Amino acid sequence: MPLNSEKSGAQAGVLQPHSDAPVVREGHDPRPSGGRSPLARTARADPLRTLGRVLVWAFVSFNLLVFAFLILSSFKTTTDIFRAPWGIPSSLNLANWTNAWNESGFARATLNTAGLALGASFCTLAVSAPAAYVLSRIRTRSAGPLSVFFALGLGIPAQVTVIPLFEMMSKAGLVNSLLGLFIIYTATHVPFTVFLLTGFMRTLPREIEEAAAIDGASPFRSFWQVMLPLARSGLVTVLILNIISMWNETLLGIVFLQTVEKYTVSLALLNFLSSMQFSGADYGGLFAGVCILVLPMLALYLWLWRRIIEGITLGAGK
């Protein structure tokens, strides 16, 4: 019996160092350096997290209130808007939407804007996707400067380029032309598109591309049939962001479009606002025009918001 007890004690002594339970020595503080336990640091961070949530929800609530006021006011008369700004309209005054759509030129402006935004966005994507693919794959000294060259385009304000662009487009006979504005939209959105797609394509695995090359695929075929389907989330993200940006653009439209027949939605809204000074206040029609400008892009974002966030998140990986 003594031998067995000594053997068991020896086995216990051998197994003791391999135990998962931490060994706490006398006088040793098991807490991390700094003397604060993780629970204490979490409890200290909770007030900041709560404050952040309160600020976010306050901002969201403010935007929802503004949106509700916009929708309600678009169905009211001007008198009802000033009498009860937050009141629910007794009847839906659809005449505001009809006047804004037909008489104020929003129908024609919407078609112009949709054609410009969709066409220029797809053209920008067709130009930027191959450039981003090459920049994400080449390993030469020129790759870094070229990427910086495209990124510099993001830091140039549009106001700085207006005068040189106007002089250049006037010499080409493209002022007051939707084609000229189409070219400008495409050129000004290329830096952002290349920058975002380059970061996204760097996250794509090289092994699939190498396997396609081993099977005999050319670089163009690998890009078209292999890499583009994998980059679908990034392509959709940048396409939607460009459409939203071109739909809401105002400065370039004011400078390069001069006739009402070629106005975009934002210019039609400004024209309607200025005409109210002479024809009388029609705030119901004005709010209906704002809804025509806002609702299509809001519906597009609500439809594809998951894909937008996924593309931006994956593109920020490198």
SEGUTI-559871 format. One line per 3 residues: number of its first residue (from 0); for each residue x, y, z of N, C-alpha, C. Coordinates in Angstrom, 1 decimal. Example, Ala and Ser with C-alpha at 12.3 -4.5 7.8 and 13.67 -1.06 7.14 Angstrom:
REM residues 2
0> 13.2/-5.7/7.8/12.3/-4.5/7.8/13.2/-3.3/7.8  12.8/-2.2/7.1/13.7/-1.1/7.1/12.9/0.0/7.9
//
This chain:
REM residues 318
0> 0.8/-1.2/0.0/0.0/0.0/0.0/0.8/1.3/0.0  1.9/1.4/0.8/2.7/2.6/0.7/3.3/2.8/-0.7  3.7/1.6/-1.3/4.3/1.8/-2.7/3.3/2.3/-3.7
3> 2.0/1.8/-3.6/1.0/2.3/-4.5/0.7/3.8/-4.2  0.7/4.2/-3.0/0.4/5.6/-2.7/1.5/6.5/-3.2  2.8/6.0/-3.1/3.8/6.8/-3.6/3.8/6.9/-5.1
6> 3.4/5.7/-5.8/3.3/5.7/-7.2/2.2/6.7/-7.7  1.1/6.6/-7.0/0.0/7.5/-7.4/0.4/8.9/-7.2  1.1/9.2/-6.1/1.5/10.6/-5.9/2.5/11.0/-6.9
9> 3.4/10.1/-7.4/4.3/10.5/-8.4/3.6/10.7/-9.7  2.6/9.9/-10.0/1.8/10.1/-11.2/1.1/11.5/-11.2  0.6/11.8/-10.0/-0.1/13.0/-9.9/0.9/14.2/-10.1
12> 2.1/14.0/-9.5/3.1/15.0/-9.7/3.5/15.2/-11.2  3.5/14.0/-11.9/3.9/14.1/-13.3/2.8/14.8/-14.1  1.5/14.5/-13.8/0.4/15.0/-14.6/0.0/16.4/-14.2
15> 0.5/16.9/-13.1/0.1/18.2/-12.6/0.5/19.3/-13.5  1.8/19.3/-14.1/2.1/20.4/-15.0/1.3/20.5/-16.2  0.7/19.3/-16.7/-0.1/19.3/-17.9/-1.6/19.7/-17.6
18> -1.9/20.0/-16.4/-3.3/20.4/-16.1/-3.7/21.7/-16.7  -4.9/21.9/-17.2/-5.4/23.1/-17.8/-5.6/24.2/-16.8  -5.7/23.9/-15.5/-6.0/24.9/-14.5/-4.7/25.7/-14.3
21> -4.8/27.0/-14.2/-3.6/27.8/-14.0/-3.1/27.7/-12.6  -1.8/27.7/-12.4/-1.2/27.6/-11.1/-1.0/29.0/-10.6  -1.6/29.3/-9.5/-1.6/30.6/-8.8/-0.6/30.5/-7.7
24> 0.5/31.2/-7.8/1.5/31.2/-6.7/1.1/32.3/-5.7  1.6/32.1/-4.5/1.3/33.0/-3.4/2.0/34.3/-3.7  1.2/35.4/-3.6/1.7/36.7/-3.8/1.6/37.1/-5.3
27> 1.1/36.2/-6.2/1.1/36.6/-7.6/-0.3/37.0/-8.0  -0.4/38.2/-8.7/-1.7/38.7/-9.1/-2.1/38.2/-10.5  -3.1/37.4/-10.6/-3.4/36.7/-11.9/-4.0/37.7/-12.9
30> -4.3/38.9/-12.5/-4.8/39.9/-13.5/-3.7/40.4/-14.4  -4.1/40.9/-15.6/-3.1/41.4/-16.6/-2.4/42.6/-16.0  -1.3/42.9/-16.7/-0.5/44.0/-16.3/-1.3/45.3/-16.3
33> -1.1/46.1/-15.4/-2.0/47.3/-15.3/-2.9/47.2/-14.1  -3.1/46.0/-13.5/-3.8/45.9/-12.3/-5.3/46.0/-12.4  -5.8/45.9/-13.7/-7.3/46.0/-14.0/-7.7/44.7/-14.7
36> -8.7/44.1/-14.2/-9.3/42.9/-14.8/-10.0/43.3/-16.1  -10.2/42.3/-17.0/-11.0/42.6/-18.2/-12.4/43.1/-17.9  -13.0/42.6/-16.8/-14.4/43.0/-16.5/-14.4/44.5/-16.1
39> -13.3/44.9/-15.4/-13.3/46.3/-15.0/-13.1/47.2/-16.2  -12.3/46.8/-17.2/-12.1/47.6/-18.4/-13.4/47.6/-19.2  -14.2/46.5/-19.3/-15.4/46.5/-20.0/-16.5/47.4/-19.3
42> -16.5/47.3/-18.0/-17.4/48.2/-17.2/-17.1/49.6/-17.5  -15.8/50.0/-17.6/-15.4/51.3/-17.8/-15.8/51.8/-19.2  -15.7/50.9/-20.2/-16.0/51.2/-21.6/-17.5/51.2/-21.9
45> -18.3/50.7/-21.0/-19.8/50.6/-21.3/-20.4/52.0/-21.4  -20.1/53.0/-20.6/-20.7/54.3/-20.7/-20.4/55.0/-22.1  -19.1/54.8/-22.6/-18.8/55.3/-23.9/-19.6/54.6/-25.0
48> -19.7/53.3/-24.9/-20.5/52.6/-25.9/-22.0/53.0/-25.8  -22.5/53.2/-24.6/-23.9/53.7/-24.5/-24.1/55.0/-25.1  -23.1/55.9/-24.9/-23.2/57.3/-25.5/-23.1/57.2/-27.0
51> -22.3/56.3/-27.5/-22.2/56.2/-29.0/-23.5/55.7/-29.6  -24.1/54.7/-28.9/-25.4/54.3/-29.4/-26.5/55.3/-29.3  -26.5/56.1/-28.3/-27.5/57.2/-28.1/-27.3/58.2/-29.3
54> -26.0/58.6/-29.6/-25.8/59.5/-30.7/-26.2/59.0/-32.0  -25.9/57.7/-32.3/-26.3/57.1/-33.5/-27.8/57.0/-33.7  -28.5/56.6/-32.7/-30.0/56.5/-32.7/-30.6/57.9/-32.8
57> -30.0/58.9/-32.2/-30.5/60.3/-32.3/-30.3/60.8/-33.7  -29.2/60.5/-34.4/-29.0/60.9/-35.8/-30.0/60.2/-36.7  -30.2/58.9/-36.4/-31.2/58.1/-37.3/-32.6/58.6/-37.1
60> -33.0/59.0/-35.8/-34.3/59.5/-35.6/-34.5/60.8/-36.2  -33.5/61.7/-36.2/-33.6/63.0/-36.9/-33.8/62.8/-38.4  -33.1/61.9/-39.0/-33.2/61.7/-40.4/-34.6/61.1/-40.8
63> -35.1/60.2/-39.9/-36.4/59.7/-40.1/-37.5/60.7/-40.0  -37.3/61.6/-39.0/-38.3/62.7/-38.9/-38.3/63.6/-40.1  -37.1/64.0/-40.6/-37.0/64.8/-41.8/-37.7/64.1/-43.0
66> -37.5/62.8/-43.1/-38.0/62.1/-44.2/-39.6/62.0/-44.1  -40.1/61.8/-42.9/-41.5/61.8/-42.7/-42.1/63.2/-43.0  -41.5/64.2/-42.6/-41.9/65.6/-42.9/-42.0/65.8/-44.4
69> -40.9/65.3/-45.1/-40.9/65.5/-46.6/-42.0/64.8/-47.2  -42.3/63.5/-46.8/-43.4/62.7/-47.5/-44.7/63.4/-47.2  -45.0/63.7/-45.9/-46.3/64.3/-45.5/-46.5/65.7/-46.3
72> -45.5/66.5/-46.4/-45.6/67.8/-47.0/-45.9/67.7/-48.5  -45.4/66.6/-49.1/-45.6/66.5/-50.6/-47.1/66.2/-50.9  -47.9/65.9/-49.9/-49.4/65.6/-50.2/-50.2/66.8/-49.6
75> -49.6/67.9/-49.2/-50.4/69.0/-48.6/-50.3/70.2/-49.5  -51.3/71.1/-49.3/-51.2/72.4/-49.9/-50.3/73.3/-49.1  -49.9/74.4/-49.7/-49.0/75.3/-49.1/-49.6/75.9/-47.8
78> -50.9/76.1/-47.8/-51.6/76.6/-46.6/-51.5/75.6/-45.4  -51.7/74.3/-45.8/-51.7/73.2/-44.8/-50.3/73.0/-44.2  -49.3/73.2/-45.1/-47.9/73.0/-44.6/-47.6/74.0/-43.5
81> -48.0/75.3/-43.7/-47.7/76.3/-42.7/-48.6/76.3/-41.5  -49.8/75.8/-41.7/-50.8/75.7/-40.6/-50.5/74.5/-39.7  -50.2/73.4/-40.2/-49.9/72.2/-39.4/-48.7/71.5/-40.1
84> -47.5/71.9/-39.8/-46.3/71.3/-40.5/-46.2/69.7/-40.2  -46.5/69.3/-39.0/-46.4/67.9/-38.7/-47.8/67.2/-38.7  -48.8/67.8/-39.1/-50.1/67.2/-39.2/-50.3/66.2/-40.3
87> -51.1/65.2/-40.1/-51.4/64.3/-41.2/-52.4/64.9/-42.2  -52.1/64.9/-43.5/-53.0/65.5/-44.4/-54.4/64.8/-44.4  -55.4/65.6/-44.5/-56.8/65.0/-44.5/-57.1/64.2/-45.8
90> -56.5/64.6/-46.8/-56.7/63.9/-48.1/-55.3/64.0/-48.9  -55.1/63.0/-49.7/-53.9/63.0/-50.5/-54.0/63.9/-51.7  -53.2/65.0/-51.6/-53.3/66.0/-52.7/-52.2/65.5/-53.8
93> -52.7/64.7/-54.7/-51.8/64.2/-55.8/-51.5/65.2/-56.8  -52.2/66.4/-56.8/-51.9/67.4/-57.8/-50.5/67.9/-57.6  -49.9/67.9/-56.4/-48.5/68.3/-56.3/-47.6/67.5/-57.1
96> -47.8/66.2/-57.0/-46.9/65.2/-57.8/-47.2/65.4/-59.3  -48.4/65.6/-59.7/-48.7/65.8/-61.1/-48.1/67.1/-61.7  -48.2/68.1/-60.9/-47.6/69.4/-61.4/-46.1/69.3/-61.4
99> -45.5/68.7/-60.4/-44.0/68.6/-60.4/-43.6/67.7/-61.5  -44.3/66.7/-61.9/-43.8/65.7/-62.9/-44.0/66.3/-64.3  -45.2/66.9/-64.6/-45.5/67.3/-65.9/-45.1/68.8/-66.2
102> -45.7/69.7/-65.3/-45.5/71.1/-65.6/-44.1/71.7/-65.3  -43.5/71.1/-64.3/-42.2/71.6/-63.9/-41.0/70.9/-64.6  -41.3/70.0/-65.4/-40.2/69.4/-66.2/-39.5/68.2/-65.5
105> -40.0/67.7/-64.5/-39.3/66.6/-63.8/-39.3/65.3/-64.6  -40.3/65.1/-65.4/-40.4/63.9/-66.2/-39.2/63.8/-67.2  -39.0/64.9/-68.0/-37.9/65.0/-68.9/-36.6/64.9/-68.2
108> -36.5/65.6/-67.1/-35.2/65.7/-66.3/-34.9/64.3/-65.7  -35.9/63.6/-65.3/-35.6/62.2/-64.8/-35.1/61.3/-65.9  -35.6/61.4/-67.1/-35.1/60.6/-68.2/-33.7/60.9/-68.5
111> -33.4/62.2/-68.5/-32.0/62.7/-68.8/-31.1/62.2/-67.7  -31.5/62.3/-66.5/-30.6/61.9/-65.4/-30.4/60.4/-65.3  -31.5/59.6/-65.6/-31.3/58.2/-65.6/-30.4/57.7/-66.7
114> -30.5/58.3/-67.9/-29.6/57.9/-69.0/-28.2/58.2/-68.7  -28.0/59.4/-68.1/-26.6/59.8/-67.8/-26.0/59.0/-66.7  -26.7/58.8/-65.6/-26.2/58.0/-64.5/-25.9/56.6/-64.9
117> -26.9/55.9/-65.5/-26.7/54.5/-65.9/-25.6/54.3/-66.9  -25.6/55.1/-68.0/-24.6/55.0/-69.0/-23.2/55.3/-68.6  -23.1/56.4/-67.8/-21.7/56.8/-67.4/-21.2/55.9/-66.3
120> -22.1/55.3/-65.5/-21.6/54.4/-64.5/-21.1/53.1/-65.1  -21.8/52.5/-66.1/-21.4/51.3/-66.8/-20.1/51.6/-67.6  -20.0/52.8/-68.2/-18.8/53.1/-68.9/-17.6/53.3/-68.0
123> -17.8/53.9/-66.8/-16.7/54.0/-65.9/-16.3/52.7/-65.4  -17.2/51.8/-65.1/-16.9/50.4/-64.7/-16.1/49.7/-65.8  -16.5/49.8/-67.0/-15.8/49.1/-68.1/-14.4/49.6/-68.3
126> -14.1/50.9/-68.0/-12.8/51.4/-68.1/-11.9/51.1/-66.8  -12.6/51.1/-65.7/-11.8/51.0/-64.4/-11.5/49.6/-64.0  -12.4/48.6/-64.3/-12.2/47.2/-63.9/-10.9/46.6/-64.4
129> -10.6/46.7/-65.7/-9.3/46.2/-66.2/-8.1/46.9/-65.6  -8.2/48.2/-65.4/-7.1/49.0/-64.8/-6.9/48.5/-63.3  -8.0/48.3/-62.6/-7.8/47.9/-61.2/-7.3/46.5/-61.1
132> -7.7/45.6/-62.1/-7.2/44.2/-62.1/-5.7/44.2/-62.3  -5.2/45.0/-63.3/-3.8/45.0/-63.6/-3.0/45.6/-62.4  -3.5/46.7/-61.8/-2.8/47.3/-60.6/-2.7/46.4/-59.4
135> -3.7/45.5/-59.3/-3.8/44.6/-58.2/-2.9/43.3/-58.4  -2.4/43.1/-59.6/-1.7/41.9/-59.9/-0.3/42.1/-60.3  0.1/43.2/-60.9/1.5/43.4/-61.3/2.3/43.7/-60.1
138> 3.6/43.2/-60.2/4.6/43.3/-59.1/5.8/44.1/-59.6  5.6/45.2/-60.3/6.7/46.0/-60.8/6.8/47.3/-60.0  7.8/48.0/-60.2/8.0/49.3/-59.5/7.0/50.3/-59.9
141> 6.4/50.2/-61.1/5.4/51.2/-61.6/4.1/51.0/-61.0  3.8/49.9/-60.3/2.5/49.6/-59.8/2.1/50.6/-58.7  3.1/50.9/-57.8/2.8/51.8/-56.7/2.5/53.2/-57.1
144> 3.4/53.8/-58.0/3.1/55.2/-58.5/1.8/55.3/-59.3  1.5/54.2/-60.1/0.2/54.3/-60.8/-1.0/54.3/-59.9  -0.9/53.5/-58.8/-2.0/53.5/-57.8/-2.1/54.8/-57.1
147> -1.0/55.4/-56.8/-1.0/56.8/-56.2/-1.6/57.8/-57.2  -1.2/57.6/-58.5/-1.7/58.6/-59.5/-3.2/58.6/-59.5  -3.8/57.4/-59.5/-5.3/57.3/-59.5/-5.9/57.8/-58.2
150> -5.2/57.5/-57.1/-5.7/58.0/-55.8/-5.7/59.5/-55.6  -4.7/60.2/-56.3/-4.6/61.6/-56.3/-5.9/62.3/-56.9  -6.5/61.6/-57.8/-7.7/62.2/-58.4/-8.8/62.3/-57.3
153> -8.8/61.6/-56.3/-9.8/61.7/-55.2/-9.7/63.0/-54.4  -8.4/63.5/-54.4/-8.2/64.7/-53.6/-8.3/66.0/-54.3  -8.7/66.0/-55.6/-8.8/67.2/-56.4/-10.3/67.7/-56.3
156> -10.6/68.8/-55.7/-12.0/69.3/-55.7/-12.6/69.5/-57.1  -13.9/69.3/-57.2/-14.5/69.5/-58.6/-14.5/71.0/-58.9  -14.5/71.9/-57.9/-14.6/73.3/-58.2/-13.3/73.8/-58.9
159> -12.2/73.1/-58.6/-10.9/73.5/-59.2/-10.8/73.2/-60.7  -11.5/72.1/-61.1/-11.5/71.7/-62.5/-12.5/72.2/-63.4  -13.4/73.1/-62.8/-14.6/73.5/-63.6/-14.1/74.4/-64.8
162> -13.3/75.4/-64.5/-12.9/76.4/-65.5/-12.0/75.7/-66.6  -11.0/74.9/-66.3/-10.3/74.2/-67.4/-11.2/73.2/-68.2  -12.1/72.5/-67.5/-13.0/71.6/-68.2/-13.9/72.4/-69.1
165> -14.4/73.6/-68.7/-15.3/74.3/-69.5/-14.6/74.9/-70.8  -13.4/75.3/-70.6/-12.7/75.8/-71.8/-12.4/74.7/-72.7  -12.0/73.5/-72.2/-11.7/72.4/-73.1/-13.0/71.9/-73.8
168> -14.1/71.8/-73.1/-15.3/71.3/-73.7/-15.9/72.3/-74.6  -15.7/73.6/-74.4/-16.2/74.6/-75.3/-15.5/74.5/-76.7  -14.2/74.2/-76.6/-13.4/74.1/-77.9/-13.8/72.9/-78.6
171> -14.3/71.8/-77.9/-14.7/70.6/-78.6/-16.2/70.7/-79.0  -16.9/71.8/-78.6/-18.3/71.9/-79.0/-19.2/71.0/-78.2  -18.8/70.7/-76.9/-19.6/69.8/-76.1/-20.2/70.5/-74.9
174> -20.3/71.8/-74.9/-21.0/72.6/-73.8/-22.5/72.6/-74.2  -23.3/72.5/-73.2/-24.8/72.3/-73.3/-25.1/71.1/-74.1  -24.4/70.0/-73.8/-24.6/68.7/-74.5/-24.6/67.6/-73.4
177> -25.6/66.7/-73.5/-25.6/65.6/-72.6/-24.4/64.6/-72.8  -23.9/64.6/-74.1/-22.8/63.8/-74.4/-21.5/64.3/-73.7  -21.4/65.6/-73.6/-20.3/66.2/-72.9/-20.3/66.0/-71.4
180> -21.5/66.1/-70.9/-21.6/65.8/-69.4/-21.4/64.3/-69.2  -21.8/63.5/-70.1/-21.5/62.0/-70.0/-20.0/61.7/-69.9  -19.3/62.4/-70.8/-17.8/62.2/-70.8/-17.2/62.7/-69.5
183> -17.7/63.8/-69.0/-17.1/64.4/-67.7/-17.5/63.5/-66.5  -18.7/63.0/-66.5/-19.1/62.1/-65.4/-18.2/60.9/-65.4  -18.0/60.3/-66.6/-17.1/59.1/-66.6/-15.7/59.4/-66.2
186> -15.1/60.5/-66.7/-13.7/60.8/-66.3/-13.6/61.1/-64.8  -14.5/61.9/-64.2/-14.3/62.3/-62.9/-14.6/61.1/-61.9  -15.2/60.1/-62.3/-15.5/58.9/-61.4/-14.5/57.8/-61.6
189> -13.6/57.9/-62.5/-12.7/56.8/-62.7/-11.7/56.7/-61.5  -11.1/57.8/-60.9/-10.2/57.6/-59.8/-10.8/56.8/-58.6  -12.0/57.2/-58.2/-12.7/56.5/-57.1/-12.9/55.0/-57.4
192> -13.4/54.8/-58.7/-13.7/53.4/-59.0/-12.5/52.5/-59.1  -11.4/53.0/-59.7/-10.1/52.3/-59.7/-9.6/52.0/-58.3  -9.7/53.0/-57.5/-9.1/52.9/-56.1/-9.9/51.9/-55.3
195> -11.2/51.9/-55.4/-12.0/50.9/-54.6/-11.8/49.5/-55.2  -11.9/49.3/-56.5/-11.8/48.0/-57.1/-10.4/47.4/-56.9  -9.3/48.2/-56.9/-8.0/47.7/-56.7/-7.9/47.1/-55.3
198> -8.3/47.8/-54.3/-8.3/47.2/-53.0/-9.2/45.9/-52.9  -10.3/45.9/-53.6/-11.1/44.7/-53.6/-10.5/43.5/-54.3  -9.9/43.7/-55.5/-9.3/42.6/-56.2/-8.1/42.1/-55.6
201> -7.4/42.8/-54.7/-6.3/42.3/-54.0/-6.7/41.2/-53.0  -7.9/41.2/-52.6/-8.4/40.2/-51.7/-8.8/38.9/-52.3  -8.8/38.9/-53.7/-9.2/37.7/-54.4/-8.1/36.7/-54.4
204> -8.3/35.4/-54.3/-7.2/34.4/-54.3/-6.5/34.3/-55.6  -5.2/34.3/-55.6/-4.4/34.2/-56.8/-4.4/32.7/-57.3  -4.7/31.8/-56.4/-4.6/30.4/-56.8/-5.6/30.0/-57.9
207> -6.7/30.6/-57.9/-7.7/30.3/-58.9/-7.2/30.9/-60.3  -6.6/32.0/-60.3/-6.1/32.6/-61.5/-4.9/31.8/-62.0  -4.1/31.3/-61.1/-3.0/30.4/-61.5/-3.5/29.1/-62.1
210> -4.5/28.6/-61.5/-5.1/27.3/-62.0/-5.6/27.5/-63.4  -6.3/28.7/-63.7/-6.8/29.0/-65.0/-5.6/29.1/-66.0  -4.5/29.7/-65.6/-3.4/29.9/-66.5/-2.8/28.5/-66.8
213> -2.7/27.6/-65.8/-2.2/26.3/-66.1/-3.1/25.5/-67.1  -4.4/25.8/-67.0/-5.3/25.1/-68.0/-5.3/25.8/-69.4  -4.5/26.8/-69.5/-4.3/27.4/-70.9/-5.1/28.7/-71.1
216> -5.7/29.2/-70.1/-6.4/30.5/-70.3/-5.5/31.7/-70.4  -5.8/32.5/-71.3/-5.0/33.8/-71.5/-5.3/34.8/-70.4  -4.5/35.8/-70.2/-4.8/36.8/-69.1/-6.2/37.5/-69.3
219> -6.5/37.7/-70.6/-7.8/38.4/-70.8/-9.0/37.4/-70.5  -8.8/36.1/-70.8/-9.9/35.2/-70.5/-9.9/34.9/-69.0  -8.8/34.9/-68.3/-8.8/34.8/-66.9/-9.5/35.9/-66.2
222> -9.3/37.1/-66.7/-9.9/38.3/-66.2/-11.4/38.3/-66.4  -11.8/37.9/-67.6/-13.2/38.0/-68.0/-14.1/36.9/-67.5  -13.6/35.7/-67.4/-14.4/34.5/-67.0/-14.1/34.0/-65.6
225> -13.0/34.5/-65.0/-12.7/34.0/-63.7/-12.7/35.1/-62.6  -12.0/36.2/-62.9/-11.9/37.2/-61.8/-13.1/38.1/-61.8  -13.7/38.4/-62.9/-14.9/39.3/-62.8/-16.1/38.7/-62.1
228> -16.4/37.4/-62.3/-17.5/36.8/-61.5/-17.1/36.8/-60.0  -15.8/36.6/-59.6/-15.4/36.6/-58.2/-15.6/38.0/-57.6  -15.4/39.0/-58.5/-15.4/40.4/-58.0/-16.8/41.0/-58.1
231> -17.8/40.2/-58.2/-19.2/40.7/-58.5/-19.7/41.6/-57.4  -19.4/41.3/-56.1/-19.8/42.2/-55.0/-19.2/43.6/-55.1  -17.9/43.6/-55.4/-17.2/44.9/-55.5/-17.7/45.7/-56.7
234> -18.0/45.0/-57.9/-18.5/45.7/-59.0/-19.9/46.3/-58.8  -20.7/45.5/-58.2/-22.1/46.0/-57.9/-22.0/47.2/-56.9  -21.1/47.1/-55.9/-21.0/48.2/-54.9/-20.6/49.5/-55.6
237> -19.5/49.5/-56.4/-19.0/50.7/-57.0/-20.0/51.2/-58.1  -20.7/50.3/-58.7/-21.7/50.7/-59.7/-22.8/51.5/-59.0  -23.3/51.0/-57.9/-24.4/51.7/-57.2/-24.0/53.0/-56.6
240> -22.7/53.1/-56.0/-22.2/54.3/-55.5/-22.1/55.4/-56.6  -21.6/55.0/-57.7/-21.5/55.9/-58.8/-22.8/56.4/-59.3  -23.8/55.5/-59.4/-25.1/55.9/-59.9/-25.7/57.0/-58.9
243> -25.6/56.7/-57.6/-26.1/57.6/-56.6/-25.4/59.0/-56.7  -24.1/59.0/-56.9/-23.3/60.2/-57.0/-23.7/61.0/-58.2  -23.8/60.3/-59.4/-24.2/61.0/-60.6/-25.7/61.5/-60.6
246> -26.5/60.8/-59.9/-27.9/61.2/-59.8/-28.1/62.5/-59.0  -27.3/62.6/-58.0/-27.4/63.8/-57.1/-26.5/64.9/-57.5  -25.7/64.8/-58.5/-24.7/65.8/-58.9/-25.4/67.1/-59.4
249> -24.8/68.2/-59.0/-25.5/69.5/-59.4/-24.5/70.5/-60.0  -23.3/70.6/-59.5/-22.3/71.6/-59.9/-22.0/71.5/-61.4  -21.6/70.4/-61.8/-21.2/70.2/-63.2/-22.4/70.4/-64.2
252> -23.6/70.0/-63.7/-24.8/70.3/-64.5/-25.1/71.7/-64.7  -24.9/72.5/-63.6/-25.2/74.0/-63.7/-24.2/74.6/-64.7  -22.9/74.2/-64.7/-21.9/74.8/-65.5/-22.1/74.4/-67.0
255> -22.4/73.1/-67.3/-22.3/72.6/-68.7/-23.7/72.5/-69.3  -24.8/72.6/-68.6/-26.1/72.5/-69.3/-26.8/73.9/-69.2  -27.3/74.4/-70.3/-27.8/75.7/-70.3/-29.3/75.8/-70.8
258> -29.8/74.8/-71.3/-31.2/74.8/-71.8/-32.1/73.9/-70.9  -33.3/74.2/-70.7/-34.2/73.5/-69.8/-34.4/72.0/-70.3  -34.4/71.8/-71.6/-34.7/70.5/-72.2/-33.6/69.5/-71.8
261> -32.5/70.0/-71.4/-31.4/69.0/-71.1/-31.0/69.0/-69.6  -31.9/69.6/-68.8/-31.7/69.6/-67.3/-31.7/68.2/-66.7  -30.9/68.1/-65.7/-31.0/66.9/-64.8/-32.1/67.1/-63.7
264> -32.3/66.1/-62.9/-33.3/66.3/-61.8/-32.9/67.4/-60.8  -31.7/67.4/-60.4/-31.3/68.4/-59.5/-31.4/69.8/-60.0  -31.1/70.0/-61.3/-31.3/71.3/-62.0/-32.7/71.7/-62.1
267> -33.6/70.7/-62.4/-35.0/70.9/-62.6/-35.6/71.4/-61.2  -35.1/70.8/-60.1/-35.5/71.2/-58.8/-35.1/72.7/-58.5  -33.9/73.0/-58.9/-33.4/74.4/-58.7/-34.2/75.4/-59.5
270> -34.5/75.0/-60.8/-35.3/75.8/-61.7/-36.7/76.0/-61.1  -37.3/74.9/-60.6/-38.6/75.0/-60.0/-38.6/76.0/-58.8  -37.6/75.9/-58.0/-37.5/76.7/-56.8/-37.3/78.2/-57.2
273> -36.6/78.5/-58.2/-36.4/79.9/-58.6/-37.7/80.4/-59.3  -38.4/79.6/-60.0/-39.7/80.0/-60.6/-40.8/80.3/-59.6  -40.7/79.8/-58.4/-41.6/80.1/-57.3/-41.6/81.6/-56.9
276> -40.5/82.3/-57.2/-40.4/83.7/-56.8/-41.3/84.5/-57.7  -41.7/84.0/-58.9/-42.5/84.8/-59.8/-43.9/84.3/-60.0  -44.1/83.0/-59.8/-45.4/82.4/-60.0/-46.1/82.1/-58.7
279> -45.5/82.4/-57.6/-46.2/82.1/-56.3/-45.6/80.9/-55.7  -45.8/80.9/-54.3/-45.2/79.8/-53.6/-46.0/78.5/-53.8  -45.4/77.4/-54.1/-46.0/76.1/-54.2/-45.1/75.1/-53.5
282> -45.2/75.2/-52.2/-44.3/74.3/-51.4/-44.6/72.9/-51.5  -45.9/72.6/-51.7/-46.3/71.2/-51.9/-45.7/70.6/-53.1  -45.7/71.3/-54.2/-45.0/70.8/-55.4/-43.5/70.8/-55.3
285> -43.0/71.7/-54.5/-41.5/71.7/-54.2/-41.1/70.4/-53.5  -41.9/70.1/-52.4/-41.6/68.8/-51.7/-41.8/67.6/-52.5  -42.8/67.6/-53.4/-43.0/66.5/-54.3/-41.8/66.3/-55.3
288> -41.2/67.5/-55.7/-40.0/67.4/-56.5/-38.8/66.8/-55.8  -38.7/67.2/-54.5/-37.6/66.6/-53.7/-37.8/65.1/-53.5  -39.0/64.7/-53.4/-39.3/63.2/-53.3/-38.9/62.5/-54.6
291> -39.2/63.2/-55.7/-38.8/62.5/-57.0/-37.3/62.4/-57.1  -36.6/63.4/-56.5/-35.1/63.3/-56.5/-34.6/62.3/-55.5  -35.2/62.1/-54.4/-34.7/61.3/-53.3/-35.1/59.8/-53.4
294> -36.4/59.6/-53.7/-36.9/58.2/-53.5/-36.3/57.2/-54.4  -36.0/57.4/-55.7/-35.3/56.4/-56.5/-34.0/55.9/-55.9  -33.2/56.8/-55.5/-31.9/56.4/-54.9/-32.1/55.7/-53.5
297> -33.0/56.2/-52.8/-33.3/55.5/-51.5/-33.8/54.1/-51.7  -34.7/53.9/-52.7/-35.2/52.5/-53.0/-34.1/51.6/-53.5  -33.2/52.2/-54.3/-32.0/51.4/-54.8/-31.1/51.0/-53.6
300> -30.9/51.9/-52.7/-30.0/51.6/-51.6/-30.6/50.5/-50.7  -31.9/50.7/-50.4/-32.6/49.7/-49.5/-32.7/48.3/-50.1  -32.7/48.3/-51.5/-32.7/47.0/-52.2/-31.4/46.3/-52.1
303> -30.3/47.1/-52.2/-28.9/46.5/-52.4/-28.0/46.9/-51.3  -28.5/47.2/-50.1/-27.6/47.8/-49.0/-26.6/46.7/-48.5  -27.1/45.4/-48.5/-26.2/44.4/-48.0/-25.0/44.2/-48.9
306> -25.3/44.2/-50.2/-24.2/44.0/-51.2/-23.2/45.2/-51.2  -23.8/46.4/-50.9/-22.9/47.6/-50.9/-21.9/47.5/-49.7  -22.5/47.2/-48.5/-21.6/47.1/-47.3/-20.6/45.9/-47.5
309> -21.1/44.8/-48.1/-20.2/43.7/-48.2/-19.0/44.1/-49.2  -19.3/44.8/-50.2/-18.2/45.2/-51.2/-17.3/46.1/-50.5  -17.7/47.1/-49.8/-16.9/48.1/-49.1/-16.0/47.4/-48.1
312> -16.6/46.5/-47.3/-15.9/45.8/-46.2/-14.8/44.9/-46.8  -15.1/44.1/-47.8/-14.1/43.3/-48.4/-13.0/44.1/-49.1  -13.4/45.2/-49.7/-12.4/46.0/-50.4/-11.4/46.7/-49.4
315> -11.8/46.9/-48.1/-10.9/47.5/-47.2/-10.0/46.5/-46.5  -9.9/45.3/-47.0/-9.1/44.3/-46.3/-7.6/44.5/-46.5  -7.3/45.2/-47.6/-5.8/45.5/-47.9/-5.7/46.9/-48.4
//
